[in-house]
């Protein structure tokens, strides 16, 4: 897995892709992270290709079911200025 060094002020998005059709395990999901919606989606596509050997068509189909969420505001500790 690719590590990222995001700064506290950077946005953080997750891209969650249902992969139960690939693994056969009920409700299994792949979660990828990125500093933008596009980066999170791109990271998910890379993981699908590299780890699950998905074709471009399979990736397109799976990404249609993907959900991208901004998570940094929820998980960042509060700041008191």
NULOZA-788687 format. One record per residue: x negated, y negated, z negated of N, C-alpha, C in turn. Coordinates in steps of 0.1 Angstrom, whole numbers, plus 5000, padded with zeros to 4 digits. Last residue first. Layout:
[rec [X Y Z] [X Y Z] [X Y Z]]
...
// end
This chain:
[rec [5079 4715 4811] [5070 4703 4813] [5073 4692 4804]]
[rec [5079 4748 4810] [5084 4737 4801] [5074 4725 4803]]
[rec [5090 4774 4830] [5080 4764 4827] [5086 4753 4819]]
[rec [5097 4809 4827] [5101 4795 4828] [5089 4786 4825]]
[rec [5083 4834 4849] [5086 4828 4836] [5089 4814 4837]]
[rec [5101 4848 4877] [5090 4839 4872] [5093 4834 4858]]
[rec [5122 4862 4886] [5112 4869 4878] [5101 4861 4873]]
[rec [5139 4845 4899] [5145 4853 4889] [5134 4859 4880]]
[rec [5124 4832 4918] [5130 4824 4908] [5135 4832 4896]]
[rec [5116 4855 4935] [5106 4847 4926] [5113 4839 4916]]
[rec [5133 4867 4952] [5133 4872 4938] [5124 4863 4929]]
[rec [5155 4867 4979] [5145 4859 4972] [5145 4862 4957]]
[rec [5160 4896 4999] [5164 4888 4987] [5152 4880 4982]]
[rec [5173 4914 5025] [5162 4906 5020] [5167 4896 5010]]
[rec [5182 4947 5034] [5186 4935 5027] [5174 4927 5022]]
[rec [5188 4967 5063] [5179 4961 5053] [5185 4949 5047]]
[rec [5200 4977 5085] [5206 4980 5072] [5199 4973 5060]]
[rec [5183 4971 5105] [5197 4965 5106] [5204 4967 5093]]
[rec [5161 4986 5100] [5161 4972 5096] [5174 4965 5097]]
[rec [5169 5011 5111] [5168 5010 5097] [5168 4995 5092]]
[rec [5168 5004 5139] [5180 5009 5133] [5180 5007 5117]]
[rec [5141 4997 5141] [5151 4987 5145] [5164 4991 5138]]
[rec [5129 5021 5135] [5126 5010 5127] [5137 4999 5129]]
[rec [5137 5037 5156] [5141 5040 5143] [5140 5028 5133]]
[rec [5124 5024 5177] [5139 5024 5177] [5144 5028 5163]]
[rec [5097 5028 5171] [5102 5014 5171] [5118 5014 5171]]
[rec [5096 5056 5148] [5094 5050 5161] [5100 5035 5160]]
[rec [5079 5063 5117] [5091 5059 5125] [5087 5053 5138]]
[rec [5061 5074 5098] [5059 5076 5112] [5072 5074 5121]]
[rec [5061 5066 5072] [5072 5076 5076] [5071 5079 5091]]
[rec [5038 5050 5070] [5041 5060 5060] [5051 5071 5064]]
[rec [5038 5033 5094] [5026 5040 5088] [5029 5052 5079]]
[rec [5065 5025 5098] [5057 5030 5109] [5046 5039 5103]]
[rec [5073 5016 5073] [5081 5026 5080] [5073 5033 5091]]
[rec [5054 4996 5068] [5054 5008 5059] [5062 5019 5066]]
[rec [5060 4978 5089] [5047 4984 5088] [5047 4997 5080]]
[rec [5086 4970 5080] [5084 4977 5093] [5071 4984 5094]]
[rec [5079 4957 5056] [5088 4969 5056] [5086 4977 5069]]
[rec [5065 4936 5066] [5058 4945 5057] [5066 4958 5057]]
[rec [5085 4922 5080] [5073 4928 5087] [5066 4938 5079]]
[rec [5101 4915 5059] [5106 4924 5069] [5095 4930 5077]]
[rec [5084 4898 5045] [5089 4909 5038] [5094 4920 5048]]
[rec [5080 4878 5065] [5069 4886 5060] [5073 4898 5053]]
[rec [5106 4867 5067] [5100 4874 5078] [5088 4883 5074]]
[rec [5110 4856 5042] [5119 4867 5047] [5112 4875 5058]]
[rec [5077 4853 5026] [5089 4847 5034] [5098 4859 5037]]
[rec [5059 4867 5013] [5060 4853 5009] [5071 4846 5017]]
[rec [5071 4901 5005] [5065 4891 5013] [5067 4877 5008]]
[rec [5075 4936 5000] [5074 4923 4995] [5067 4913 5005]]
[rec [5097 4964 5002] [5085 4957 5006] [5086 4942 5002]]
[rec [5110 4994 4993] [5110 4980 4990] [5097 4974 4994]]
[rec [5131 5020 5004] [5118 5014 5005] [5119 4999 5002]]
[rec [5153 5042 4986] [5150 5030 4993] [5135 5027 4994]]
[rec [5177 5068 4984] [5163 5064 4983] [5161 5052 4992]]
[rec [5203 5080 4982] [5201 5066 4978] [5186 5062 4976]]
[rec [5191 5113 4983] [5203 5104 4981] [5199 5090 4976]]
[rec [5167 5123 5005] [5170 5121 4990] [5181 5110 4989]]
[rec [5160 5125 5031] [5170 5135 5026] [5173 5133 5011]]
[rec [5143 5108 5043] [5137 5117 5032] [5147 5128 5028]]
[rec [5157 5094 5063] [5143 5099 5066] [5139 5110 5056]]
[rec [5180 5087 5051] [5181 5095 5064] [5167 5101 5067]]
[rec [5172 5072 5030] [5177 5085 5027] [5178 5094 5040]]
[rec [5163 5046 5031] [5156 5056 5038] [5160 5070 5036]]
[rec [5173 5012 5032] [5177 5026 5028] [5170 5036 5037]]
[rec [5151 4987 5022] [5155 4994 5034] [5160 5008 5029]]
[rec [5146 4954 5012] [5150 4968 5007] [5157 4975 5019]]
[rec [5123 4931 5007] [5131 4937 5018] [5134 4951 5014]]
[rec [5120 4902 4987] [5119 4917 4988] [5128 4921 5000]]
[rec [5099 4873 4983] [5110 4880 4989] [5109 4895 4988]]
[rec [5088 4846 4967] [5086 4861 4968] [5099 4867 4972]]
[rec [5070 4815 4970] [5083 4823 4970] [5079 4838 4971]]
[rec [5045 4803 4948] [5049 4809 4961] [5062 4816 4960]]
[rec [5037 4796 4923] [5046 4787 4930] [5051 4792 4943]]
[rec [5019 4816 4915] [5032 4814 4908] [5042 4806 4916]]
[rec [5006 4832 4945] [5005 4823 4934] [5019 4821 4928]]
[rec [4999 4866 4953] [5008 4854 4954] [5006 4845 4942]]
[rec [4981 4887 4967] [4978 4877 4957] [4987 4865 4958]]
[rec [4990 4920 4974] [4991 4906 4978] [4987 4898 4965]]
[rec [4980 4952 4989] [4982 4943 4978] [4983 4928 4982]]
[rec [4996 4977 5006] [4988 4965 5008] [4991 4956 4996]]
[rec [4992 5012 5000] [5000 5000 5000] [4991 4988 5000]]
// end
